[in-house]
Amino acid sequence: MPLTAITAWEALFHRLDVDKPVPGAARAILIVGGAGGAGFIATQLARQLTDLTVISSASRSETEQ
């Protein structure tokens, strides 16, 4: 779990800099592969720590829940 959490944190807050508003852009993020390890953690981090609308994808019906 620590590696997936660090990966998700780095992607959201260091690489994408989701806290920095983009002029003219919607306050939303699409997380592709949200049912996977890093995607699941990224979804939770984005929901809890940002004001973004979070949209997350899953490729199988079993992983949608």
Order of alpha helices (4+ residues) and beta strands (2+ residues): alpha-beta-alpha-beta
